[in-house]
Amino acid sequence: MTKAEFVELVQKNGEFKSKAAAEKAVKAFIDSVTEALVKKETVSLVGFGTFSTVEVAEKSGTVPGTNKTYKKAAHTAPKFKFGSTTKEAVAQAK
């Protein structure tokens, strides 16, 4: 599903009068979650899931097929864990 298709779905489910209003709501949601994650805060949406961050340690390795090595610096990565309601809905959709 593309972002445009998702905006149409939000418009339908949210009963927005226009696609522009639905797109504004989607953008506000994305911007708000991103802002919270930048501050290393957790966003929990009961039944849907939890957005959080995780600290990833530095790692090094070799490039396959060569003798070259690389190092990837320690960093903070975004993480999402689905809630049980969402998991159950997807599992029942078979």
C-alpha positions as CSV (number, residue, x, y, z in Angstrom):
1,M,0.0,0.0,0.0
2,T,1.4,3.4,-1.0
3,K,1.1,6.5,1.2
4,A,-1.6,7.9,-1.1
5,E,-3.6,4.7,-0.8
6,F,-3.1,4.8,3.0
7,V,-4.3,8.4,3.1
8,E,-7.5,7.4,1.2
9,L,-8.1,4.6,3.7
10,V,-7.6,7.0,6.6
11,Q,-10.1,9.4,4.9
12,K,-12.7,6.6,4.6
13,N,-12.2,5.2,8.2
14,G,-11.8,8.6,9.8
15,E,-14.7,10.1,7.9
16,F,-12.5,13.1,6.8
17,K,-14.2,15.4,4.3
18,S,-11.2,15.6,2.1
19,K,-8.0,13.8,1.3
20,A,-6.1,16.9,2.3
21,A,-7.5,16.7,5.8
22,A,-6.7,13.0,6.0
23,E,-3.1,13.6,4.7
24,K,-2.7,16.3,7.3
25,A,-3.7,13.9,10.1
26,V,-1.3,11.2,8.8
27,K,1.5,13.7,8.6
28,A,0.8,15.0,12.1
29,F,0.9,11.4,13.4
30,I,4.1,10.6,11.7
31,D,5.8,13.9,12.8
32,S,4.6,13.4,16.4
33,V,5.9,9.8,16.7
34,T,9.2,10.9,15.1
35,E,9.6,13.8,17.5
36,A,9.0,11.5,20.5
37,L,11.5,9.0,19.2
38,V,14.1,11.7,18.7
39,K,13.7,12.5,22.4
40,K,14.0,8.8,23.1
41,E,10.5,8.6,24.5
42,T,8.2,5.6,24.0
43,V,4.8,5.9,22.3
44,S,2.3,3.2,23.4
45,L,-0.9,2.8,21.5
46,V,-2.9,0.2,23.5
47,G,-3.9,-2.7,21.4
48,F,-2.0,-1.5,18.3
49,G,1.7,-1.4,19.4
50,T,4.6,0.5,20.9
51,F,7.1,2.7,19.2
52,S,10.5,2.9,21.0
53,T,14.2,3.3,20.5
54,V,17.0,0.8,21.2
55,E,20.7,1.4,21.6
56,V,22.7,-0.7,19.1
57,A,26.3,-1.4,20.0
58,E,29.3,-0.9,17.7
59,K,30.0,-3.8,15.4
60,S,32.7,-4.8,13.0
61,G,33.0,-7.4,10.3
62,T,34.4,-8.3,7.0
63,V,32.9,-7.7,3.6
64,P,32.1,-11.2,2.0
65,G,34.4,-12.2,-0.7
66,T,37.1,-9.6,0.2
67,N,39.6,-9.0,2.9
68,K,38.1,-5.6,3.6
69,T,36.8,-4.9,7.1
70,Y,34.3,-2.4,8.3
71,K,33.1,-0.8,11.6
72,K,29.6,0.4,12.2
73,A,29.4,2.9,15.0
74,A,27.1,2.5,17.9
75,H,23.8,4.2,17.3
76,T,20.1,4.6,18.4
77,A,17.6,2.8,16.2
78,P,13.8,3.0,16.1
79,K,11.8,-0.1,17.1
80,F,8.2,-1.1,16.9
81,K,6.4,-3.9,18.7
82,F,2.9,-4.9,17.7
83,G,0.2,-5.2,20.3
84,S,-1.8,-8.4,20.9
85,T,-5.0,-7.0,19.3
86,T,-3.1,-6.2,16.1
87,K,-1.4,-9.6,16.1
88,E,-4.7,-11.4,16.6
89,A,-6.5,-9.4,13.8
90,V,-3.7,-10.3,11.3
91,A,-3.6,-13.9,12.3
92,Q,-7.4,-14.3,11.8
93,A,-7.3,-12.7,8.4
94,K,-6.0,-15.9,6.7
